[in-house]
Amino acid sequence: MSAGCTPGEPQGQRARTEQARLTLVLHTPAGGARYLATRLDSAPHLEVMGCIAGNDVTLVVCRSWDGARRVLRYVHGEADADR
């Protein structure tokens, strides 16, 4: 688990991440999960099959191991996430 800033979110909005194979559980501050799910769903280069968002948790199913790593890099704000 680690924390990072989601691109486009106001400073201080952090996501804690957990991974189980190709499924990611992203913990956000209250009210941030829908925003994060929308960002991930609208980024085709991330290989996201789909997201389910609650109030503070987003469940992400990825198409591949590389896709899961790409999503994690994206969530943590790493510049090479779009490659």
MITI-958245 format. One record per residue (C-alpha): residue in three letters; x, y, z. Coordinates in Angstrom, 1 decimal, m for minus. Example, Ala and Ser with C-alpha at 12.3 -4.5 7.8 and 13.67 -1.06 7.14 Angstrom:
# residues 2
['ALA' [12.3 m4.5 7.8]] ['SER' [13.7 m1.1 7.1]] 
This chain:
# residues 83
['MET' [0.0 0.0 0.0]] ['SER' [1.2 3.5 m0.7]] ['ALA' [m0.2 6.9 m1.3]] ['GLY' [m0.1 9.4 m4.1]] ['CYS' [m2.0 12.2 m5.7]] ['THR' [m4.5 11.5 m8.4]] ['PRO' [m3.9 13.7 m11.5]] ['GLY' [m6.4 16.5 m11.7]] ['GLU' [m7.4 16.3 m8.0]] ['PRO' [m6.9 19.2 m5.6]] ['GLN' [m3.7 19.0 m3.5]] ['GLY' [m4.2 16.9 m0.4]] ['GLN' [m6.5 14.4 m2.1]] ['ARG' [m4.7 11.1 m1.6]] ['ALA' [m5.5 7.5 m2.6]] ['ARG' [m4.2 4.5 m0.7]] ['THR' [m3.9 1.5 m3.0]] ['GLU' [m4.1 m2.3 m2.6]] ['GLN' [m3.7 m4.9 m5.3]] ['ALA' [m5.1 m8.5 m5.7]] ['ARG' [m3.9 m9.8 m9.1]] ['LEU' [m5.7 m7.7 m11.7]] ['THR' [m8.0 m6.0 m9.3]] ['LEU' [m7.1 m2.8 m7.5]] ['VAL' [m8.8 m1.3 m4.4]] ['LEU' [m8.2 2.4 m4.3]] ['HIS' [m9.1 4.2 m1.0]] ['THR' [m9.8 7.9 m1.4]] ['PRO' [m10.9 10.7 1.0]] ['ALA' [m14.7 10.8 1.5]] ['GLY' [m16.5 11.7 m1.7]] ['GLY' [m13.4 11.1 m4.0]] ['ALA' [m14.1 7.6 m5.3]] ['ARG' [m16.6 8.6 m8.1]] ['TYR' [m14.2 11.2 m9.4]] ['LEU' [m11.3 8.7 m9.5]] ['ALA' [m13.5 6.1 m11.2]] ['THR' [m14.5 8.6 m13.9]] ['ARG' [m10.9 9.6 m14.5]] ['LEU' [m9.8 6.0 m14.8]] ['ASP' [m12.7 5.0 m17.1]] ['SER' [m12.0 7.8 m19.4]] ['ALA' [m8.3 7.0 m19.9]] ['PRO' [m8.2 4.2 m22.6]] ['HIS' [m4.4 3.8 m22.3]] ['LEU' [m4.8 2.4 m18.8]] ['GLU' [m6.4 m0.9 m19.9]] ['VAL' [m9.3 m0.6 m17.3]] ['MET' [m12.1 m3.1 m17.9]] ['GLY' [m14.3 m1.2 m15.4]] ['CYS' [m14.6 0.6 m12.1]] ['ILE' [m17.1 0.4 m9.3]] ['ALA' [m17.1 3.5 m7.0]] ['GLY' [m18.6 4.0 m3.6]] ['ASN' [m18.1 7.0 m1.4]] ['ASP' [m14.4 6.5 m0.5]] ['VAL' [m13.4 3.3 m2.3]] ['THR' [m13.0 2.5 m6.0]] ['LEU' [m12.7 m1.1 m7.2]] ['VAL' [m10.8 m1.3 m10.5]] ['VAL' [m10.6 m4.4 m12.8]] ['CYS' [m7.6 m4.2 m15.2]] ['ARG' [m7.1 m6.1 m18.5]] ['SER' [m3.5 m7.1 m17.8]] ['TRP' [m0.7 m7.0 m15.3]] ['ASP' [0.9 m4.1 m17.3]] ['GLY' [m2.5 m2.3 m17.2]] ['ALA' [m2.6 m2.7 m13.4]] ['ARG' [0.9 m1.3 m13.0]] ['ARG' [m0.1 1.6 m15.4]] ['VAL' [m3.1 2.4 m13.3]] ['LEU' [m1.1 2.4 m10.1]] ['ARG' [1.5 4.7 m11.6]] ['TYR' [m1.3 7.0 m12.9]] ['VAL' [m2.9 7.2 m9.5]] ['HIS' [0.4 8.0 m7.9]] ['GLY' [1.0 10.8 m10.4]] ['GLU' [4.0 9.3 m12.2]] ['ALA' [4.7 11.0 m15.5]] ['ASP' [5.3 7.8 m17.5]] ['ALA' [1.8 6.3 m16.7]] ['ASP' [0.5 7.3 m20.2]] ['ARG' [3.2 5.2 m22.1]] 
